[in-house]
Amino acid sequence: MIIVTASIPLAEIQIMADHSFGDMVKAVVDIQRDLVALDAELHADLEALLIEDGSKQEHIWGINLYPALPSQDLVEFDSLINIRPRQGNPSRGVEDESIRRKILDIVAKRIKP
């Protein structure tokens, strides 16, 4: 598991995928601190890593990255940690469009082609 504070090449994400799920890497994004945690079996493990590093749970969202797909399909908004009825998000996805945009901006900033 790593926390990306600068940037990481997409090719490294592909290597992570090859060593774990084959085509996908789990990631968790802190939308307040502009961080991405990568490479764990569970989103919850990455969530715990970020919280230990100082993140607040309400700012953390789980995604999946598909490095071999075109850039518009790189991010999948799907994680159990996203189920937050108290924050108006009752599903595994990310229903608030502004949060989705923020996640995509952070991913674009931290993961370079």
C-alpha positions in Angstrom: 0.0 0.0 0.0 1.2 3.5 -0.8 0.0 7.0 -0.5 0.7 9.1 -3.5 1.6 12.7 -2.5 3.3 13.8 -5.7 2.5 11.7 -8.8 2.9 8.2 -10.1 3.2 7.0 -13.7 0.2 5.0 -15.1 2.7 2.3 -16.0 3.3 1.7 -12.3 -0.4 1.4 -11.8 -0.5 -1.3 -14.5 2.3 -3.2 -12.7 0.3 -3.1 -9.5 -2.8 -4.4 -11.4 -0.7 -7.2 -13.0 0.4 -8.3 -9.5 -3.1 -8.2 -7.9 -6.5 -8.2 -9.7 -5.1 -8.4 -13.2 -6.8 -5.4 -14.8 -7.7 -3.2 -11.8 -6.2 -1.5 -8.7 -8.2 -0.4 -5.7 -7.6 3.2 -4.7 -8.9 5.6 -2.1 -8.9 9.4 -2.6 -8.9 12.0 0.1 -10.7 15.0 -1.5 -9.6 17.4 1.2 -5.9 16.6 1.2 -5.6 15.8 -2.5 -4.1 12.3 -1.8 -4.5 8.9 -3.4 -3.8 5.6 -1.6 -3.2 2.6 -3.8 -2.7 -1.1 -4.0 -4.5 -3.1 -1.4 -6.9 -6.0 -1.4 -9.6 -3.9 0.2 -10.6 -0.3 0.0 -11.0 -0.4 3.8 -7.3 -1.1 4.2 -6.5 2.0 2.2 -9.1 4.0 4.1 -7.4 2.9 7.4 -4.0 3.9 6.0 -5.2 7.4 5.1 -6.9 7.9 8.4 -3.8 6.8 10.2 -2.0 9.4 8.1 -4.4 12.2 9.2 -7.3 12.0 6.8 -10.9 12.4 7.9 -13.2 9.6 7.0 -15.9 11.9 5.5 -13.4 13.1 2.9 -12.3 9.6 1.7 -13.9 7.9 -1.3 -13.1 4.5 -2.8 -12.6 3.9 -6.5 -11.1 1.3 -8.8 -8.5 2.2 -11.5 -8.3 0.3 -14.8 -4.9 1.4 -16.2 -5.3 -0.4 -19.6 -8.5 1.3 -20.5 -8.8 4.7 -22.2 -8.4 7.7 -19.8 -12.2 8.4 -19.8 -12.7 4.8 -18.5 -9.8 4.8 -16.0 -11.9 5.4 -12.9 -14.8 3.3 -11.6 -16.7 4.8 -8.7 -17.5 1.6 -6.8 -16.6 0.8 -3.2 -18.3 -0.4 0.0 -16.7 2.5 1.9 -18.7 4.9 -0.2 -22.0 3.8 1.4 -22.8 6.8 3.6 -26.4 7.6 4.1 -25.6 10.3 6.6 -23.6 12.1 3.9 -26.4 11.6 1.3 -24.6 8.7 -0.4 -26.6 5.5 0.0 -24.8 3.5 -2.7 -21.4 2.0 -3.5 -21.0 4.8 -6.1 -20.4 8.5 -5.6 -23.6 10.2 -6.3 -22.6 13.8 -5.8 -21.3 15.1 -9.1 -19.1 17.7 -7.5 -17.3 15.0 -5.4 -16.9 12.9 -8.5 -15.3 15.8 -10.4 -13.0 16.4 -7.4 -11.9 12.8 -7.4 -11.3 12.8 -11.2 -9.2 16.0 -10.8 -7.1 14.5 -8.0 -6.6 11.3 -10.0 -5.5 13.3 -13.1 -3.1 15.3 -10.9 -1.6 12.2 -9.1 -1.5 9.6 -11.9 0.4 10.6 -15.0 0.2 8.9 -18.4 
